[in-house]
Every structure is written in structure tokens, then in C-alpha cells.
């Protein structure tokens, strides 16, 4: 919880996509992670992908929810391949290998649960 938040109060994390874009601009040829917010029992990360950028296969220690905010990514989970576009939401269990490829400049929001 941020120092300026009292218990039981709300915290505005982002006003809109423009706010996220200003906070975490695209970096040529790269994935740019942003530690957006840490709450009780969850963590939010905003990732900006330049066209063609890859987040290599890896494992998250907890289950995650992935929400596509902008662009288009190919999200591979084991043998499953999902193309995520704005509004798409994907659940990935903890400990499952996955990889992300940006098919165009893209933004995703990841919620780590637990």
C-alpha cells in the first residue's frame, strides 16, 4: 500500500491508457516492464512490447491473469497458443511455462495472484 493511502481507502493506480503509456513508453526492439502496483495478495505489472519483442519462455511462481490493453500478442502456454487483442483476458496457473511475442506494438497488464 502506498504511504499516502490510509487503510480502507482507494488508490487510483492509473487514470487511463494514456497514463500507462506515459509511465512506460515503448523501447525499440524490447519489452519494457513496469512495476505498477503491489497490493495485499496481488501484484500488477504493465509490460510494453515493441513490435516483434519476445518475453522468452519462463515460469511465474503464482497464478497470473493477463489482460491485453493495446496491440496484439501471441501468448503461448505449453501447447496452447492464444492471440490476445485488447479486452482479452487469459488465466495461467502458477508454475506453467509460457512465452509472449508481440505481433505489433502492444501493452499487457499482468496480475500476479498470491
N, CA, C and O atoms as a GROMACS GRO file, in nm:
protein
  456
    1UNK      N    1   0.086  -0.119   0.000
    1UNK     CA    2   0.000   0.000   0.000
    1UNK      C    3   0.090   0.124   0.000
    1UNK      O    4   0.182   0.132   0.081
    2UNK      N    5   0.065   0.220  -0.087
    2UNK     CA    6   0.143   0.343  -0.088
    2UNK      C    7   0.134   0.417   0.046
    2UNK      O    8   0.035   0.406   0.118
    3UNK      N    9   0.239   0.491   0.076
    3UNK     CA   10   0.246   0.560   0.205
    3UNK      C   11   0.132   0.661   0.222
    3UNK      O   12   0.093   0.689   0.335
    4UNK      N   13   0.079   0.715   0.112
    4UNK     CA   14  -0.026   0.817   0.123
    4UNK      C   15  -0.166   0.758   0.125
    4UNK      O   16  -0.264   0.832   0.118
    5UNK      N   17  -0.178   0.624   0.136
    5UNK     CA   18  -0.310   0.561   0.140
    5UNK      C   19  -0.340   0.514   0.282
    5UNK      O   20  -0.259   0.446   0.344
    6UNK      N   21  -0.454   0.551   0.330
    6UNK     CA   22  -0.497   0.505   0.462
    6UNK      C   23  -0.568   0.371   0.446
    6UNK      O   24  -0.627   0.346   0.342
    7UNK      N   25  -0.562   0.284   0.548
    7UNK     CA   26  -0.633   0.157   0.539
    7UNK      C   27  -0.781   0.179   0.505
    7UNK      O   28  -0.846   0.266   0.563
    8UNK      N   29  -0.832   0.101   0.410
    8UNK     CA   30  -0.972   0.113   0.371
    8UNK      C   31  -0.998   0.220   0.267
    8UNK      O   32  -1.111   0.234   0.221
    9UNK      N   33  -0.894   0.296   0.227
    9UNK     CA   34  -0.915   0.398   0.125
    9UNK      C   35  -0.884   0.340  -0.012
    9UNK      O   36  -0.821   0.235  -0.024
   10UNK      N   37  -0.926   0.409  -0.114
   10UNK     CA   38  -0.899   0.363  -0.251
   10UNK      C   39  -0.767   0.423  -0.300
   10UNK      O   40  -0.719   0.524  -0.248
   11UNK      N   41  -0.711   0.358  -0.402
   11UNK     CA   42  -0.588   0.405  -0.464
   11UNK      C   43  -0.607   0.404  -0.614
   11UNK      O   44  -0.629   0.298  -0.673
   12UNK      N   45  -0.600   0.519  -0.677
   12UNK     CA   46  -0.609   0.527  -0.822
   12UNK      C   47  -0.472   0.489  -0.878
   12UNK      O   48  -0.374   0.561  -0.859
   13UNK      N   49  -0.466   0.375  -0.946
   13UNK     CA   50  -0.339   0.325  -0.997
   13UNK      C   51  -0.307   0.387  -1.132
   13UNK      O   52  -0.192   0.421  -1.160
   14UNK      N   53  -0.408   0.402  -1.217
   14UNK     CA   54  -0.391   0.463  -1.349
   14UNK      C   55  -0.522   0.526  -1.390
   14UNK      O   56  -0.629   0.468  -1.368
   15UNK      N   57  -0.516   0.644  -1.451
   15UNK     CA   58  -0.637   0.711  -1.497
   15UNK      C   59  -0.690   0.654  -1.628
   15UNK      O   60  -0.811   0.644  -1.648
   16UNK      N   61  -0.597   0.615  -1.718
   16UNK     CA   62  -0.637   0.564  -1.849
   16UNK      C   63  -0.514   0.508  -1.920
   16UNK      O   64  -0.404   0.508  -1.864
   17UNK      N   65  -0.534   0.461  -2.042
   17UNK     CA   66  -0.423   0.402  -2.117
   17UNK      C   67  -0.314   0.505  -2.146
   17UNK      O   68  -0.196   0.471  -2.151
   18UNK      N   69  -0.353   0.631  -2.166
   18UNK     CA   70  -0.253   0.737  -2.189
   18UNK      C   71  -0.161   0.751  -2.068
   18UNK      O   72  -0.041   0.775  -2.083
   19UNK      N   73  -0.216   0.736  -1.949
   19UNK     CA   74  -0.138   0.743  -1.826
   19UNK      C   75  -0.034   0.629  -1.823
   19UNK      O   76   0.082   0.652  -1.790
   20UNK      N   77  -0.077   0.508  -1.857
   20UNK     CA   78   0.015   0.394  -1.860
   20UNK      C   79   0.123   0.414  -1.967
   20UNK      O   80   0.239   0.382  -1.946
   21UNK      N   81   0.082   0.468  -2.082
   21UNK     CA   82   0.175   0.491  -2.192
   21UNK      C   83   0.283   0.592  -2.153
   21UNK      O   84   0.400   0.572  -2.183
   22UNK      N   85   0.244   0.699  -2.085
   22UNK     CA   86   0.340   0.800  -2.042
   22UNK      C   87   0.436   0.742  -1.937
   22UNK      O   88   0.554   0.775  -1.935
   23UNK      N   89   0.384   0.657  -1.853
   23UNK     CA   90   0.464   0.597  -1.745
   23UNK      C   91   0.562   0.493  -1.800
   23UNK      O   92   0.672   0.477  -1.746
   24UNK      N   93   0.523   0.421  -1.906
   24UNK     CA   94   0.604   0.312  -1.958
   24UNK      C   95   0.603   0.316  -2.111
   24UNK      O   96   0.527   0.242  -2.174
   25UNK      N   97   0.686   0.402  -2.172
   25UNK     CA   98   0.687   0.412  -2.318
   25UNK      C   99   0.750   0.288  -2.383
   25UNK      O  100   0.822   0.213  -2.317
   26UNK      N  101   0.721   0.267  -2.511
   26UNK     CA  102   0.785   0.159  -2.586
   26UNK      C  103   0.934   0.185  -2.595
   26UNK      O  104   0.978   0.300  -2.603
   27UNK      N  105   1.012   0.076  -2.593
   27UNK     CA  106   1.157   0.085  -2.614
   27UNK      C  107   1.189   0.004  -2.738
   27UNK      O  108   1.151  -0.112  -2.747
   28UNK      N  109   1.258   0.064  -2.835
   28UNK     CA  110   1.283  -0.003  -2.963
   28UNK      C  111   1.337  -0.146  -2.945
   28UNK      O  112   1.441  -0.167  -2.882
   29UNK      N  113   1.265  -0.243  -3.003
   29UNK     CA  114   1.308  -0.382  -3.004
   29UNK      C  115   1.300  -0.455  -2.872
   29UNK      O  116   1.351  -0.566  -2.861
   30UNK      N  117   1.236  -0.396  -2.770
   30UNK     CA  118   1.242  -0.454  -2.636
   30UNK      C  119   1.105  -0.468  -2.572
   30UNK      O  120   1.005  -0.415  -2.618
   31UNK      N  121   1.107  -0.543  -2.462
   31UNK     CA  122   0.994  -0.549  -2.369
   31UNK      C  123   1.031  -0.457  -2.254
   31UNK      O  124   1.142  -0.465  -2.201
   32UNK      N  125   0.939  -0.370  -2.216
   32UNK     CA  126   0.964  -0.277  -2.107
   32UNK      C  127   0.867  -0.306  -1.992
   32UNK      O  128   0.748  -0.277  -2.004
   33UNK      N  129   0.916  -0.364  -1.881
   33UNK     CA  130   0.827  -0.393  -1.768
   33UNK      C  131   0.814  -0.272  -1.676
   33UNK      O  132   0.906  -0.192  -1.661
   34UNK      N  133   0.698  -0.260  -1.615
   34UNK     CA  134   0.673  -0.153  -1.517
   34UNK      C  135   0.607  -0.215  -1.395
   34UNK      O  136   0.503  -0.280  -1.406
   35UNK      N  137   0.668  -0.196  -1.281
   35UNK     CA  138   0.613  -0.244  -1.154
   35UNK      C  139   0.503  -0.146  -1.113
   35UNK      O  140   0.528  -0.048  -1.043
   36UNK      N  141   0.383  -0.174  -1.159
   36UNK     CA  142   0.272  -0.078  -1.149
   36UNK      C  143   0.219  -0.063  -1.007
   36UNK      O  144   0.199   0.049  -0.960
   37UNK      N  145   0.197  -0.176  -0.938
   37UNK     CA  146   0.137  -0.167  -0.804
   37UNK      C  147   0.151  -0.300  -0.733
   37UNK      O  148   0.136  -0.406  -0.794
   38UNK      N  149   0.179  -0.295  -0.605
   38UNK     CA  150   0.180  -0.414  -0.519
   38UNK      C  151   0.072  -0.396  -0.413
   38UNK      O  152   0.076  -0.300  -0.335
   39UNK      N  153  -0.024  -0.488  -0.410
   39UNK     CA  154  -0.132  -0.483  -0.312
   39UNK      C  155  -0.126  -0.606  -0.223
   39UNK      O  156  -0.035  -0.688  -0.234
   40UNK      N  157  -0.222  -0.617  -0.136
   40UNK     CA  158  -0.228  -0.731  -0.046
   40UNK      C  159  -0.278  -0.853  -0.123
   40UNK      O  160  -0.395  -0.858  -0.163
   41UNK      N  161  -0.191  -0.951  -0.144
   41UNK     CA  162  -0.227  -1.074  -0.214
   41UNK      C  163  -0.220  -1.066  -0.366
   41UNK      O  164  -0.258  -1.162  -0.433
   42UNK      N  165  -0.174  -0.954  -0.422
   42UNK     CA  166  -0.160  -0.942  -0.567
   42UNK      C  167  -0.055  -0.837  -0.602
   42UNK      O  168  -0.021  -0.749  -0.523
   43UNK      N  169  -0.003  -0.851  -0.725
   43UNK     CA  170   0.092  -0.753  -0.780
   43UNK      C  171   0.050  -0.725  -0.924
   43UNK      O  172   0.014  -0.817  -0.997
   44UNK      N  173   0.056  -0.599  -0.965
   44UNK     CA  174   0.023  -0.559  -1.102
   44UNK      C  175   0.151  -0.518  -1.174
   44UNK      O  176   0.232  -0.441  -1.122
   45UNK      N  177   0.167  -0.572  -1.296
   45UNK     CA  178   0.279  -0.534  -1.380
   45UNK      C  179   0.226  -0.496  -1.518
   45UNK      O  180   0.142  -0.566  -1.574
   46UNK      N  181   0.276  -0.386  -1.570
   46UNK     CA  182   0.238  -0.340  -1.703
   46UNK      C  183   0.359  -0.359  -1.793
   46UNK      O  184   0.468  -0.309  -1.764
   47UNK      N  185   0.341  -0.433  -1.902
   47UNK     CA  186   0.451  -0.458  -1.994
   47UNK      C  187   0.419  -0.394  -2.129
   47UNK      O  188   0.311  -0.413  -2.184
   48UNK      N  189   0.516  -0.318  -2.181
   48UNK     CA  190   0.506  -0.257  -2.314
   48UNK      C  191   0.602  -0.332  -2.405
   48UNK      O  192   0.720  -0.344  -2.376
   49UNK      N  193   0.549  -0.384  -2.518
   49UNK     CA  194   0.626  -0.462  -2.613
   49UNK      C  195   0.638  -0.385  -2.744
   49UNK      O  196   0.538  -0.342  -2.801
   50UNK      N  197   0.760  -0.367  -2.792
   50UNK     CA  198   0.776  -0.315  -2.927
   50UNK      C  199   0.742  -0.428  -3.024
   50UNK      O  200   0.743  -0.545  -2.986
   51UNK      N  201   0.712  -0.393  -3.147
   51UNK     CA  202   0.679  -0.492  -3.250
   51UNK      C  203   0.789  -0.598  -3.259
   51UNK      O  204   0.906  -0.564  -3.278
   52UNK      N  205   0.752  -0.725  -3.246
   52UNK     CA  206   0.847  -0.835  -3.257
   52UNK      C  207   0.921  -0.870  -3.130
   52UNK      O  208   0.993  -0.970  -3.126
   53UNK      N  209   0.905  -0.791  -3.026
   53UNK     CA  210   0.973  -0.820  -2.899
   53UNK      C  211   0.918  -0.948  -2.838
   53UNK      O  212   0.800  -0.979  -2.850
   54UNK      N  213   1.006  -1.023  -2.771
   54UNK     CA  214   0.969  -1.152  -2.712
   54UNK      C  215   1.004  -1.152  -2.564
   54UNK      O  216   1.113  -1.113  -2.523
   55UNK      N  217   0.908  -1.196  -2.484
   55UNK     CA  218   0.935  -1.229  -2.345
   55UNK      C  219   0.956  -1.380  -2.347
   55UNK      O  220   0.860  -1.456  -2.355
   56UNK      N  221   1.083  -1.422  -2.339
   56UNK     CA  222   1.120  -1.562  -2.357
   56UNK      C  223   1.047  -1.653  -2.258
   56UNK      O  224   1.002  -1.610  -2.152
   57UNK      N  225   1.037  -1.779  -2.296
   57UNK     CA  226   0.968  -1.878  -2.214
   57UNK      C  227   1.020  -1.873  -2.070
   57UNK      O  228   1.140  -1.872  -2.045
   58UNK      N  229   0.925  -1.872  -1.977
   58UNK     CA  230   0.958  -1.864  -1.836
   58UNK      C  231   0.840  -1.918  -1.755
   58UNK      O  232   0.739  -1.959  -1.811
   59UNK      N  233   0.855  -1.918  -1.624
   59UNK     CA  234   0.750  -1.967  -1.533
   59UNK      C  235   0.723  -1.858  -1.429
   59UNK      O  236   0.816  -1.801  -1.373
   60UNK      N  237   0.595  -1.830  -1.404
   60UNK     CA  238   0.557  -1.739  -1.295
   60UNK      C  239   0.538  -1.823  -1.169
   60UNK      O  240   0.484  -1.934  -1.176
   61UNK      N  241   0.581  -1.774  -1.056
   61UNK     CA  242   0.570  -1.852  -0.933
   61UNK      C  243   0.426  -1.866  -0.881
   61UNK      O  244   0.396  -1.957  -0.803
   62UNK      N  245   0.338  -1.777  -0.926
   62UNK     CA  246   0.198  -1.781  -0.882
   62UNK      C  247   0.109  -1.778  -1.006
   62UNK      O  248   0.156  -1.753  -1.117
   63UNK      N  249  -0.019  -1.804  -0.986
   63UNK     CA  250  -0.111  -1.791  -1.098
   63UNK      C  251  -0.116  -1.645  -1.141
   63UNK      O  252  -0.098  -1.554  -1.061
   64UNK      N  253  -0.142  -1.626  -1.271
   64UNK     CA  254  -0.150  -1.490  -1.324
   64UNK      C  255  -0.275  -1.473  -1.410
   64UNK      O  256  -0.326  -1.569  -1.468
   65UNK      N  257  -0.322  -1.350  -1.415
   65UNK     CA  258  -0.424  -1.308  -1.510
   65UNK      C  259  -0.356  -1.210  -1.605
   65UNK      O  260  -0.290  -1.116  -1.560
   66UNK      N  261  -0.371  -1.232  -1.734
   66UNK     CA  262  -0.311  -1.146  -1.835
   66UNK      C  263  -0.423  -1.078  -1.912
   66UNK      O  264  -0.512  -1.144  -1.965
   67UNK      N  265  -0.418  -0.945  -1.917
   67UNK     CA  266  -0.518  -0.868  -1.991
   67UNK      C  267  -0.447  -0.789  -2.100
   67UNK      O  268  -0.354  -0.714  -2.072
   68UNK      N  269  -0.492  -0.806  -2.225
   68UNK     CA  270  -0.438  -0.727  -2.335
   68UNK      C  271  -0.500  -0.588  -2.331
   68UNK      O  272  -0.622  -0.574  -2.324
   69UNK      N  273  -0.416  -0.487  -2.334
   69UNK     CA  274  -0.463  -0.348  -2.329
   69UNK      C  275  -0.458  -0.279  -2.465
   69UNK      O  276  -0.545  -0.199  -2.498
   70UNK      N  277  -0.356  -0.311  -2.544
   70UNK     CA  278  -0.337  -0.249  -2.675
   70UNK      C  279  -0.253  -0.341  -2.761
   70UNK      O  280  -0.170  -0.417  -2.710
   71UNK      N  281  -0.274  -0.335  -2.892
   71UNK     CA  282  -0.194  -0.415  -2.984
   71UNK      C  283  -0.242  -0.558  -2.994
   71UNK      O  284  -0.360  -0.587  -2.976
   72UNK      N  285  -0.146  -0.648  -3.022
   72UNK     CA  286  -0.178  -0.789  -3.043
   72UNK      C  287  -0.056  -0.871  -3.008
   72UNK      O  288   0.053  -0.846  -3.059
   73UNK      N  289  -0.072  -0.970  -2.920
   73UNK     CA  290   0.038  -1.057  -2.880
   73UNK      C  291  -0.001  -1.204  -2.900
   73UNK      O  292  -0.118  -1.240  -2.893
   74UNK      N  293   0.100  -1.285  -2.924
   74UNK     CA  294   0.082  -1.430  -2.927
   74UNK      C  295   0.134  -1.482  -2.794
   74UNK      O  296   0.252  -1.469  -2.762
   75UNK      N  297   0.044  -1.540  -2.716
   75UNK     CA  298   0.075  -1.589  -2.581
   75UNK      C  299   0.071  -1.740  -2.586
   75UNK      O  300  -0.035  -1.800  -2.606
   76UNK      N  301   0.187  -1.804  -2.569
   76UNK     CA  302   0.197  -1.949  -2.576
   76UNK      C  303   0.210  -2.005  -2.435
   76UNK      O  304   0.298  -1.966  -2.359
   77UNK      N  305   0.119  -2.097  -2.402
   77UNK     CA  306   0.117  -2.163  -2.271
   77UNK      C  307   0.121  -2.314  -2.299
   77UNK      O  308   0.020  -2.373  -2.338
   78UNK      N  309   0.239  -2.375  -2.279
   78UNK     CA  310   0.252  -2.515  -2.314
   78UNK      C  311   0.224  -2.532  -2.463
   78UNK      O  312   0.286  -2.466  -2.546
   79UNK      N  313   0.129  -2.621  -2.496
   79UNK     CA  314   0.092  -2.645  -2.636
   79UNK      C  315  -0.017  -2.550  -2.685
   79UNK      O  316  -0.050  -2.550  -2.803
   80UNK      N  317  -0.074  -2.469  -2.596
   80UNK     CA  318  -0.181  -2.376  -2.632
   80UNK      C  319  -0.124  -2.243  -2.680
   80UNK      O  320  -0.034  -2.186  -2.618
   81UNK      N  321  -0.177  -2.196  -2.791
   81UNK     CA  322  -0.135  -2.066  -2.846
   81UNK      C  323  -0.258  -1.977  -2.853
   81UNK      O  324  -0.359  -2.013  -2.913
   82UNK      N  325  -0.249  -1.860  -2.791
   82UNK     CA  326  -0.361  -1.765  -2.788
   82UNK      C  327  -0.315  -1.634  -2.850
   82UNK      O  328  -0.205  -1.586  -2.820
   83UNK      N  329  -0.397  -1.576  -2.935
   83UNK     CA  330  -0.371  -1.442  -2.985
   83UNK      C  331  -0.457  -1.347  -2.903
   83UNK      O  332  -0.580  -1.353  -2.908
   84UNK      N  333  -0.392  -1.261  -2.828
   84UNK     CA  334  -0.464  -1.169  -2.740
   84UNK      C  335  -0.471  -1.031  -2.803
   84UNK      O  336  -0.370  -0.977  -2.848
   85UNK      N  337  -0.592  -0.975  -2.806
   85UNK     CA  338  -0.618  -0.841  -2.856
   85UNK      C  339  -0.683  -0.762  -2.742
   85UNK      O  340  -0.723  -0.823  -2.642
   86UNK      N  341  -0.694  -0.629  -2.753
   86UNK     CA  342  -0.750  -0.552  -2.642
   86UNK      C  343  -0.883  -0.608  -2.591
   86UNK      O  344  -0.976  -0.633  -2.668
   87UNK      N  345  -0.888  -0.627  -2.462
   87UNK     CA  346  -1.005  -0.682  -2.395
   87UNK      C  347  -0.993  -0.830  -2.363
   87UNK      O  348  -1.067  -0.880  -2.279
   88UNK      N  349  -0.899  -0.900  -2.427
   88UNK     CA  350  -0.879  -1.042  -2.399
   88UNK      C  351  -0.817  -1.058  -2.261
   88UNK      O  352  -0.733  -0.979  -2.220
   89UNK      N  353  -0.861  -1.162  -2.190
   89UNK     CA  354  -0.809  -1.194  -2.058
   89UNK      C  355  -0.776  -1.343  -2.054
   89UNK      O  356  -0.857  -1.425  -2.096
   90UNK      N  357  -0.658  -1.377  -2.005
   90UNK     CA  358  -0.610  -1.514  -2.001
   90UNK      C  359  -0.564  -1.548  -1.861
   90UNK      O  360  -0.496  -1.469  -1.796
   91UNK      N  361  -0.601  -1.668  -1.812
   91UNK     CA  362  -0.554  -1.718  -1.683
   91UNK      C  363  -0.444  -1.820  -1.710
   91UNK      O  364  -0.460  -1.908  -1.795
   92UNK      N  365  -0.333  -1.809  -1.637
   92UNK     CA  366  -0.223  -1.906  -1.646
   92UNK      C  367  -0.194  -1.954  -1.504
   92UNK      O  368  -0.162  -1.873  -1.418
   93UNK      N  369  -0.203  -2.085  -1.480
   93UNK     CA  370  -0.171  -2.137  -1.346
   93UNK      C  371  -0.024  -2.111  -1.312
   93UNK      O  372   0.059  -2.099  -1.401
   94UNK      N  373   0.006  -2.104  -1.184
   94UNK     CA  374   0.144  -2.089  -1.140
   94UNK      C  375   0.226  -2.209  -1.180
   94UNK      O  376   0.175  -2.321  -1.184
   95UNK      N  377   0.353  -2.187  -1.210
   95UNK     CA  378   0.443  -2.296  -1.242
   95UNK      C  379   0.432  -2.350  -1.383
   95UNK      O  380   0.496  -2.450  -1.415
   96UNK      N  381   0.352  -2.286  -1.470
   96UNK     CA  382   0.334  -2.332  -1.607
   96UNK      C  383   0.419  -2.245  -1.701
   96UNK      O  384   0.412  -2.122  -1.695
   97UNK      N  385   0.498  -2.308  -1.786
   97UNK     CA  386   0.585  -2.236  -1.879
   97UNK      C  387   0.502  -2.161  -1.983
   97UNK      O  388   0.403  -2.213  -2.034
   98UNK      N  389   0.543  -2.038  -2.013
   98UNK     CA  390   0.474  -1.957  -2.112
   98UNK      C  391   0.571  -1.856  -2.175
   98UNK      O  392   0.677  -1.827  -2.121
   99UNK      N  393   0.530  -1.805  -2.292
   99UNK     CA  394   0.610  -1.710  -2.368
   99UNK      C  395   0.518  -1.610  -2.436
   99UNK      O  396   0.403  -1.642  -2.467
  100UNK      N  397   0.568  -1.488  -2.457
  100UNK     CA  398   0.488  -1.384  -2.521
  100UNK      C  399   0.566  -1.324  -2.638
  100UNK      O  400   0.684  -1.289  -2.624
  101UNK      N  401   0.500  -1.312  -2.753
  101UNK     CA  402   0.557  -1.249  -2.871
  101UNK      C  403   0.463  -1.137  -2.915
  101UNK      O  404   0.344  -1.159  -2.934
  102UNK      N  405   0.518  -1.016  -2.931
  102UNK     CA  406   0.437  -0.903  -2.979
  102UNK      C  407   0.427  -0.909  -3.131
  102UNK      O  408   0.528  -0.908  -3.201
  103UNK      N  409   0.305  -0.914  -3.181
  103UNK     CA  410   0.280  -0.915  -3.325
  103UNK      C  411   0.273  -0.773  -3.381
  103UNK      O  412   0.270  -0.753  -3.502
  104UNK      N  413   0.270  -0.677  -3.292
  104UNK     CA  414   0.272  -0.533  -3.322
  104UNK      C  415   0.301  -0.464  -3.189
  104UNK      O  416   0.299  -0.531  -3.085
  105UNK      N  417   0.328  -0.334  -3.186
  105UNK     CA  418   0.348  -0.268  -3.057
  105UNK      C  419   0.226  -0.296  -2.968
  105UNK      O  420   0.112  -0.275  -3.009
  106UNK      N  421   0.251  -0.343  -2.845
  106UNK     CA  422   0.143  -0.394  -2.760
  106UNK      C  423   0.168  -0.363  -2.614
  106UNK      O  424   0.280  -0.336  -2.570
  107UNK      N  425   0.058  -0.368  -2.540
  107UNK     CA  426   0.064  -0.349  -2.394
  107UNK      C  427  -0.022  -0.455  -2.328
  107UNK      O  428  -0.134  -0.482  -2.372
  108UNK      N  429   0.031  -0.517  -2.221
  108UNK     CA  430  -0.046  -0.611  -2.142
  108UNK      C  431  -0.035  -0.576  -1.994
  108UNK      O  432   0.063  -0.515  -1.950
  109UNK      N  433  -0.136  -0.614  -1.921
  109UNK     CA  434  -0.140  -0.596  -1.777
  109UNK      C  435  -0.142  -0.736  -1.716
  109UNK      O  436  -0.226  -0.819  -1.750
  110UNK      N  437  -0.048  -0.762  -1.626
  110UNK     CA  438  -0.039  -0.893  -1.560
  110UNK      C  439  -0.069  -0.874  -1.413
  110UNK      O  440  -0.011  -0.788  -1.346
  111UNK      N  441  -0.161  -0.957  -1.363
  111UNK     CA  442  -0.191  -0.960  -1.220
  111UNK      C  443  -0.139  -1.091  -1.163
  111UNK      O  444  -0.188  -1.198  -1.199
  112UNK      N  445  -0.041  -1.082  -1.075
  112UNK     CA  446   0.011  -1.198  -1.004
  112UNK      C  447  -0.076  -1.215  -0.879
  112UNK      O  448  -0.087  -1.123  -0.798
  113UNK      N  449  -0.136  -1.332  -0.864
  113UNK     CA  450  -0.226  -1.357  -0.753
  113UNK      C  451  -0.159  -1.449  -0.653
  113UNK      O  452  -0.115  -1.559  -0.686
  114UNK      N  453  -0.154  -1.401  -0.530
  114UNK     CA  454  -0.094  -1.483  -0.424
  114UNK      C  455   0.037  -1.432  -0.378
  114UNK      O  456   0.098  -1.491  -0.289
   0.00000   0.00000   0.00000
